[in-house]
Amino acid sequence: MKKIRVVLILFAIVFSSSAKAQFRQDRSDAEYMFKAEIGYMPYVANLGHEGDFGYYINDLRHALGINLINGVNIKQDFFVGLGLGYNFVAKPSDISGINIDAGWHCPMVFADFDYRPLDVEWAPMFGAKIGASYLMANTAYGNTLKPYIELSTGVNWFFRHEVRNMERNYMSLFIELAFAYTQQTCFIPTRIGIRF
């Protein structure tokens, strides 16, 4: 009988320890997260000079963009990841009609950061992207690799905020306004996105 009690006590201790370990694993401070963003990037200004390499064609001023980002969320507040993006740069009339042949294509690769300082359902967020863009254009200003730099601010909506402390990567939607510089040109990206 004593042996059975000892076995039961050992079993309870092992089960309790594994349950605690599983709970700690589920509540890891660093968790995988995926982000998808889509947005519109109005032109602001060219900072280069005509004849320099890089984007300088004045009649191609706006862009539609999509970004896919894989990364790590740390303590549900800070995100760091690597992303791939694509921008279709064209005249506003060509963008509204999605005339792919009339514009330029601009793939990007970047490091992505964002921070949500408040643990509330509608949380402010601040972010940055740092990387490179390649403008695919058969002109003297095209086919160039240039730095991509962006600073952003926005609002993040945790639409399942009531389960925030019970789940790991709880989903949220966000909208952001940014200031971006690439190919000697400044843009004001406006995006919506989802994280999960």
FIDREN-382410 format. One line per field, with one value per residue: residue number from 0; residue in three letters; x, y, z of N, C-alpha, C, CB in turn. Coordinates in steps of 0.05 Angstrom, whole numbers, plus 5000, padded with zeros to 4 digits. Glycine has a CB too. Layout:
BEGIN
seq	(NUM_...) .
type	(ALA_...) .
npx	(X_...) .
npy	(Y_...) .
npz	(Z_...) .
capx	(X_...) .
capy	(Y_...) .
capz	(Z_...) .
cpx	(X_...) .
cpy	(Y_...) .
cpz	(Z_...) .
cbpx	(X_...) .
cbpy	(Y_...) .
cbpz	(Z_...) .
END
This chain:
BEGIN
seq	(0_1_2_3_4_5_6_7_8_9_10_11_12_13_14_15_16_17_18_19_20_21_22_23_24_25_26_27_28_29_30_31_32_33_34_35_36_37_38_39_40_41_42_43_44_45_46_47_48_49_50_51_52_53_54_55_56_57_58_59_60_61_62_63_64_65_66_67_68_69_70_71_72_73_74_75_76_77_78_79_80_81_82_83_84_85_86_87_88_89_90_91_92_93_94_95_96_97_98_99_100_101_102_103_104_105_106_107_108_109_110_111_112_113_114_115_116_117_118_119_120_121_122_123_124_125_126_127_128_129_130_131_132_133_134_135_136_137_138_139_140_141_142_143_144_145_146_147_148_149_150_151_152_153_154_155_156_157_158_159_160_161_162_163_164_165_166_167_168_169_170_171_172_173_174_175_176_177_178_179_180_181_182_183_184_185_186_187_188_189_190_191_192_193_194_195) .
type	(MET_LYS_LYS_ILE_ARG_VAL_VAL_LEU_ILE_LEU_PHE_ALA_ILE_VAL_PHE_SER_SER_SER_ALA_LYS_ALA_GLN_PHE_ARG_GLN_ASP_ARG_SER_ASP_ALA_GLU_TYR_MET_PHE_LYS_ALA_GLU_ILE_GLY_TYR_MET_PRO_TYR_VAL_ALA_ASN_LEU_GLY_HIS_GLU_GLY_ASP_PHE_GLY_TYR_TYR_ILE_ASN_ASP_LEU_ARG_HIS_ALA_LEU_GLY_ILE_ASN_LEU_ILE_ASN_GLY_VAL_ASN_ILE_LYS_GLN_ASP_PHE_PHE_VAL_GLY_LEU_GLY_LEU_GLY_TYR_ASN_PHE_VAL_ALA_LYS_PRO_SER_ASP_ILE_SER_GLY_ILE_ASN_ILE_ASP_ALA_GLY_TRP_HIS_CYS_PRO_MET_VAL_PHE_ALA_ASP_PHE_ASP_TYR_ARG_PRO_LEU_ASP_VAL_GLU_TRP_ALA_PRO_MET_PHE_GLY_ALA_LYS_ILE_GLY_ALA_SER_TYR_LEU_MET_ALA_ASN_THR_ALA_TYR_GLY_ASN_THR_LEU_LYS_PRO_TYR_ILE_GLU_LEU_SER_THR_GLY_VAL_ASN_TRP_PHE_PHE_ARG_HIS_GLU_VAL_ARG_ASN_MET_GLU_ARG_ASN_TYR_MET_SER_LEU_PHE_ILE_GLU_LEU_ALA_PHE_ALA_TYR_THR_GLN_GLN_THR_CYS_PHE_ILE_PRO_THR_ARG_ILE_GLY_ILE_ARG_PHE) .
npx	(5017_5039_5076_5043_5021_5067_5080_5034_5040_5089_5073_5035_5067_5102_5064_5042_5087_5098_5051_5056_5102_5083_5045_5079_5107_5066_5056_5099_5149_5168_5141_5120_5096_5054_5047_5006_5000_4967_4966_4964_5007_5017_5053_5101_5149_5207_5274_5322_5363_5351_5375_5405_5414_5359_5291_5259_5222_5172_5119_5104_5079_5053_5036_5015_5016_5038_5054_5086_5101_5143_5156_5176_5139_5146_5130_5078_5078_5121_5145_5187_5212_5223_5210_5177_5162_5120_5112_5071_5084_5058_5022_4967_4919_4931_4937_4885_4859_4887_4930_4977_5019_5033_5060_5114_5151_5166_5200_5213_5255_5259_5272_5226_5194_5152_5116_5072_5051_5011_4967_4912_4846_4841_4898_4951_5004_5072_5120_5173_5208_5264_5305_5314_5298_5282_5278_5245_5251_5254_5289_5332_5330_5314_5318_5348_5379_5361_5363_5309_5270_5227_5180_5128_5061_5002_4939_4922_4876_4854_4813_4796_4803_4786_4805_4858_4896_4892_4907_4959_4983_4942_4895_4896_4875_4901_4913_4954_4994_5047_5114_5156_5218_5250_5288_5303_5257_5200_5145_5078_5055_4993_4962_4926_4923_4933_4948_4970) .
npy	(4976_5024_5031_5040_5089_5121_5118_5143_5194_5210_5208_5249_5293_5294_5302_5351_5384_5379_5402_5455_5469_5466_5507_5551_5547_5558_5611_5640_5692_5708_5703_5673_5712_5734_5784_5821_5872_5924_5980_6050_6096_6160_6208_6255_6289_6299_6289_6286_6301_6317_6271_6244_6177_6134_6141_6191_6210_6254_6246_6197_6184_6160_6102_6035_5987_5924_5886_5830_5800_5765_5750_5761_5768_5803_5797_5813_5866_5888_5883_5850_5838_5807_5829_5824_5864_5896_5946_5981_6030_6087_6134_6169_6160_6113_6079_6077_6051_6005_5995_5956_5954_6007_6028_6025_5973_5955_5918_5902_5891_5886_5904_5901_5938_5947_5979_5975_6014_6012_5969_5960_5956_5988_6005_6051_6053_6050_6051_6025_6016_5989_5981_5959_5979_5960_5990_5974_5995_6013_6059_6117_6129_6084_6014_6011_6001_6022_6052_6039_6074_6083_6114_6105_6114_6095_6061_6004_5952_5906_5859_5815_5825_5808_5757_5763_5749_5695_5670_5659_5685_5731_5757_5818_5880_5935_6004_6050_6109_6135_6160_6156_6144_6133_6115_6168_6196_6220_6192_6185_6135_6102_6052_5990_5933_5865_5824_5762) .
npz	(5000_5015_4975_4931_4946_4945_4891_4869_4892_4869_4815_4816_4828_4783_4742_4758_4753_4698_4678_4697_4669_4617_4619_4627_4580_4543_4556_4538_4536_4487_4425_4363_4309_4256_4206_4161_4113_4077_4034_4015_3983_3980_3940_3964_3960_3919_3935_3910_3853_3785_3739_3775_3799_3815_3839_3805_3770_3756_3740_3759_3816_3859_3900_3908_3959_3988_4045_4076_4136_4179_4247_4316_4374_4432_4498_4486_4471_4442_4377_4331_4267_4201_4136_4071_4016_3966_3920_3876_3833_3804_3761_3791_3760_3733_3775_3797_3757_3757_3720_3703_3667_3659_3702_3752_3784_3849_3890_3959_4017_4087_4156_4209_4260_4317_4370_4425_4474_4514_4550_4528_4497_4450_4428_4424_4375_4354_4302_4258_4196_4165_4111_4044_3977_3911_3851_3795_3734_3667_3655_3658_3711_3737_3758_3806_3869_3932_3999_4045_4088_4143_4187_4233_4260_4296_4308_4345_4346_4391_4379_4406_4460_4510_4519_4525_4565_4566_4520_4471_4419_4407_4362_4323_4293_4255_4240_4206_4199_4162_4150_4096_4063_4003_3944_3933_3944_3980_4015_4040_4071_4082_4118_4128_4170_4193_4249_4272) .
capx	(5000_5057_5088_5023_5019_5091_5077_5014_5051_5108_5058_5023_5089_5110_5042_5041_5110_5095_5030_5068_5121_5067_5034_5100_5113_5044_5058_5127_5152_5174_5123_5119_5073_5054_5033_5000_4992_4962_4963_4967_5029_5018_5079_5104_5169_5233_5297_5345_5366_5346_5400_5415_5401_5338_5265_5257_5203_5151_5092_5099_5081_5038_5042_4999_5036_5030_5076_5083_5123_5145_5173_5172_5125_5158_5112_5054_5080_5142_5147_5210_5210_5233_5188_5180_5141_5117_5098_5065_5087_5046_5005_4941_4900_4938_4932_4856_4851_4905_4943_5002_5040_5039_5075_5138_5148_5187_5201_5228_5261_5263_5267_5202_5192_5130_5113_5047_5058_4989_4953_4884_4834_4850_4925_4969_5027_5093_5136_5194_5218_5290_5313_5323_5279_5294_5259_5247_5241_5273_5295_5357_5326_5305_5336_5367_5374_5365_5353_5281_5268_5200_5171_5098_5045_4975_4922_4919_4851_4853_4784_4790_4818_4778_4821_4886_4913_4888_4917_4985_4982_4915_4895_4888_4875_4913_4915_4977_5002_5076_5131_5175_5238_5264_5292_5304_5229_5185_5118_5062_5039_4971_4959_4912_4937_4924_4970_4961) .
capy	(5000_5047_5034_5052_5118_5134_5120_5163_5220_5216_5214_5276_5313_5296_5314_5379_5398_5382_5422_5481_5474_5471_5533_5570_5547_5572_5639_5649_5720_5713_5686_5678_5727_5741_5809_5827_5900_5934_6009_6070_6113_6184_6222_6280_6306_6288_6303_6284_6320_6305_6260_6225_6151_6132_6149_6220_6217_6268_6237_6172_6196_6146_6074_6015_5968_5902_5875_5806_5802_5744_5760_5753_5787_5801_5806_5824_5895_5896_5864_5853_5817_5811_5830_5827_5882_5902_5971_5988_6059_6097_6158_6163_6150_6086_6063_6073_6031_5982_5990_5945_5960_6035_6036_6012_5953_5961_5899_5911_5874_5905_5896_5915_5941_5963_5979_5984_6020_6008_5944_5967_5945_6006_6012_6066_6038_6065_6031_6033_5997_5996_5960_5967_5976_5958_6002_5961_6013_6014_6087_6125_6131_6059_5992_6019_5991_6045_6047_6045_6082_6091_6117_6104_6115_6086_6050_5975_5943_5878_5854_5794_5834_5795_5733_5771_5736_5666_5660_5668_5706_5739_5772_5846_5896_5961_6024_6067_6131_6135_6177_6138_6155_6113_6124_6198_6206_6217_6183_6184_6111_6096_6023_5974_5907_5845_5809_5737) .
capz	(5000_5016_4948_4914_4953_4935_4862_4864_4898_4848_4791_4819_4826_4755_4726_4765_4741_4669_4673_4701_4647_4593_4622_4622_4551_4529_4562_4533_4532_4459_4410_4334_4299_4227_4200_4133_4110_4050_4037_3993_3989_3963_3937_3978_3948_3911_3949_3893_3831_3759_3729_3795_3798_3835_3830_3803_3749_3770_3734_3773_3842_3880_3901_3924_3970_4006_4060_4091_4156_4200_4268_4343_4391_4459_4520_4473_4468_4424_4355_4312_4246_4174_4117_4042_4007_3938_3914_3848_3831_3779_3762_3804_3741_3727_3799_3800_3737_3760_3695_3712_3647_3658_3725_3759_3805_3869_3913_3982_4040_4109_4184_4219_4289_4327_4399_4435_4502_4532_4549_4526_4473_4429_4437_4406_4366_4340_4288_4239_4177_4155_4092_4017_3956_3884_3832_3769_3713_3645_3650_3671_3740_3747_3764_3827_3897_3950_4026_4051_4116_4149_4215_4232_4284_4289_4329_4344_4359_4399_4378_4425_4483_4535_4522_4523_4585_4565_4495_4464_4399_4402_4337_4324_4269_4260_4219_4212_4181_4163_4132_4084_4044_3987_3917_3933_3944_4005_4013_4065_4070_4099_4116_4147_4172_4213_4261_4285) .
cpx	(5017_5070_5068_5020_5043_5089_5057_5025_5071_5094_5046_5043_5098_5089_5040_5063_5107_5073_5040_5086_5105_5055_5055_5107_5091_5045_5086_5127_5157_5158_5123_5094_5077_5037_5029_4989_4986_4957_4968_4989_5029_5046_5079_5124_5193_5255_5322_5346_5362_5373_5413_5401_5381_5312_5263_5237_5178_5123_5085_5101_5068_5044_5020_5019_5024_5056_5068_5107_5121_5163_5166_5159_5136_5140_5088_5056_5100_5145_5172_5208_5223_5210_5196_5156_5142_5101_5095_5064_5077_5032_4979_4920_4906_4934_4902_4846_4868_4917_4972_5025_5049_5057_5101_5133_5172_5186_5219_5234_5268_5260_5244_5201_5166_5127_5086_5050_5036_4975_4923_4873_4842_4877_4939_4993_5046_5111_5157_5200_5244_5299_5322_5300_5293_5273_5264_5234_5263_5278_5322_5355_5318_5327_5357_5359_5381_5354_5323_5280_5239_5195_5141_5086_5017_4961_4919_4894_4853_4823_4776_4805_4811_4793_4850_4904_4909_4900_4945_4983_4953_4915_4887_4889_4889_4912_4938_4982_5033_5089_5153_5193_5251_5267_5291_5277_5216_5156_5104_5045_5017_4963_4938_4925_4924_4949_4957_4984) .
cpy	(5025_5053_5047_5082_5133_5138_5142_5191_5229_5223_5242_5298_5317_5309_5343_5395_5401_5401_5450_5489_5481_5499_5555_5571_5562_5602_5650_5679_5727_5693_5693_5694_5734_5767_5811_5855_5906_5964_6025_6089_6138_6196_6248_6298_6289_6304_6301_6305_6304_6296_6242_6198_6149_6144_6180_6228_6229_6259_6210_6177_6180_6116_6059_5995_5946_5892_5850_5804_5779_5755_5748_5775_5782_5814_5821_5854_5904_5875_5871_5831_5825_5810_5832_5845_5885_5927_5974_6018_6069_6123_6150_6151_6120_6068_6057_6053_6006_5975_5982_5953_5989_6044_6021_5992_5956_5940_5910_5888_5892_5891_5914_5915_5955_5959_5989_5989_6014_5982_5950_5957_5961_6017_6029_6049_6056_6044_6043_6010_6007_5974_5972_5962_5976_5968_5989_5979_6015_6043_6093_6126_6105_6039_5999_6008_6014_6037_6054_6050_6092_6093_6119_6107_6106_6076_6020_5967_5913_5870_5830_5800_5819_5769_5738_5755_5705_5654_5670_5691_5713_5759_5801_5858_5923_5978_6043_6087_6133_6156_6159_6153_6132_6124_6154_6211_6201_6210_6185_6159_6111_6067_6013_5947_5890_5831_5784_5717) .
cpz	(5000_4989_4929_4920_4943_4905_4855_4870_4877_4822_4792_4816_4797_4738_4732_4753_4711_4662_4676_4678_4622_4595_4617_4593_4535_4533_4558_4528_4502_4443_4380_4328_4270_4223_4170_4132_4081_4053_4012_4002_3971_3963_3953_3964_3939_3925_3932_3872_3805_3748_3749_3790_3820_3824_3829_3782_3762_3764_3746_3803_3865_3879_3917_3934_3987_4019_4075_4110_4175_4222_4295_4359_4419_4480_4509_4467_4446_4402_4338_4292_4220_4155_4088_4034_3977_3935_3884_3846_3804_3783_3777_3785_3734_3751_3802_3780_3738_3733_3701_3693_3648_3682_3729_3782_3824_3892_3935_4001_4063_4136_4194_4249_4296_4357_4407_4465_4522_4528_4550_4500_4448_4437_4416_4398_4351_4326_4270_4221_4166_4136_4066_3998_3929_3864_3805_3748_3692_3636_3663_3701_3753_3751_3784_3854_3916_3978_4027_4081_4121_4179_4214_4260_4277_4314_4324_4359_4365_4401_4394_4451_4509_4540_4521_4541_4584_4540_4490_4444_4392_4379_4341_4296_4275_4235_4226_4190_4184_4145_4122_4065_4030_3959_3914_3935_3971_3999_4040_4064_4091_4096_4135_4147_4193_4224_4274_4288) .
cbpx	(4981_5079_5096_4995_5018_5116_5068_4989_5064_5127_5036_5009_5112_5117_5015_5041_5136_5088_5006_5083_5139_5045_5022_5125_5115_5017_5048_5138_5174_5205_5094_5121_5068_5042_5048_4980_5014_4937_4981_4940_5056_4998_5084_5113_5178_5237_5301_5346_5393_5332_5419_5410_5421_5346_5243_5284_5196_5154_5087_5119_5069_5008_5069_4976_5055_5016_5087_5080_5121_5156_5171_5200_5094_5186_5128_5031_5088_5169_5122_5237_5181_5256_5170_5180_5144_5104_5114_5038_5117_5027_4999_4930_4899_4967_4942_4841_4853_4891_4942_5001_5030_5014_5059_5160_5147_5183_5212_5213_5284_5243_5293_5176_5217_5104_5136_5024_5067_4969_4962_4879_4804_4828_4942_4978_5020_5110_5118_5220_5197_5311_5290_5348_5257_5303_5262_5233_5234_5263_5273_5367_5305_5284_5349_5368_5392_5350_5369_5262_5289_5180_5184_5089_5045_4977_4894_4945_4826_4867_4775_4798_4815_4748_4813_4889_4907_4859_4899_5003_4996_4901_4876_4907_4846_4943_4888_5002_4988_5087_5142_5161_5259_5250_5272_5318_5213_5187_5116_5045_5057_4946_4985_4881_4965_4904_4986_4938) .
cbpy	(5000_5043_5006_5039_5121_5117_5093_5157_5219_5192_5193_5278_5305_5268_5300_5382_5382_5354_5417_5483_5450_5450_5537_5563_5518_5562_5644_5634_5732_5710_5687_5651_5752_5718_5834_5807_5918_5920_6018_6085_6098_6205_6227_6276_6328_6289_6290_6256_6334_6323_6282_6235_6128_6146_6138_6232_6192_6297_6237_6149_6222_6152_6068_6002_5983_5879_5897_5781_5829_5718_5789_5745_5784_5814_5824_5819_5908_5901_5865_5854_5811_5791_5853_5800_5909_5878_5996_5974_6068_6076_6169_6188_6166_6084_6078_6100_6043_5958_6016_5915_5953_6051_6033_6032_5924_5989_5871_5934_5853_5928_5900_5902_5956_5956_5995_5963_6048_6031_5925_5998_5945_6029_5987_6093_6014_6082_6014_6042_5992_6000_5941_5952_5998_5929_6032_5933_6041_5998_6106_6152_6152_6048_5982_6050_5966_6070_6063_6022_6104_6071_6143_6078_6143_6064_6064_5961_5949_5874_5850_5766_5863_5789_5712_5800_5746_5660_5667_5646_5697_5751_5760_5862_5901_5957_6040_6049_6158_6107_6202_6115_6173_6086_6111_6208_6194_6243_6155_6209_6086_6116_6009_5971_5911_5825_5825_5724) .
cbpz	(5024_5037_4937_4917_4984_4942_4849_4881_4926_4843_4786_4846_4844_4744_4733_4796_4747_4656_4692_4728_4642_4590_4650_4639_4541_4538_4590_4509_4549_4454_4421_4319_4316_4210_4211_4121_4122_4037_4058_3987_3986_3974_3907_4007_3968_3880_3976_3881_3831_3740_3722_3824_3799_3861_3848_3796_3732_3764_3705_3764_3842_3878_3913_3906_3986_3990_4080_4073_4171_4188_4270_4356_4390_4459_4539_4491_4493_4438_4337_4328_4241_4167_4124_4027_4020_3922_3925_3838_3836_3768_3734_3817_3715_3718_3824_3796_3710_3773_3677_3714_3619_3659_3750_3766_3793_3880_3903_3997_4033_4108_4202_4207_4301_4313_4413_4430_4504_4529_4572_4529_4476_4423_4444_4417_4349_4360_4272_4254_4154_4178_4087_4008_3956_3877_3831_3769_3726_3621_3661_3660_3745_3729_3738_3828_3903_3939_4046_4042_4124_4137_4228_4219_4298_4269_4330_4355_4341_4427_4350_4414_4488_4534_4501_4529_4613_4566_4471_4453_4373_4427_4317_4343_4257_4269_4215_4216_4187_4155_4147_4070_4059_3987_3898_3908_3922_4022_4001_4070_4074_4093_4120_4139_4178_4201_4283_4269) .
END
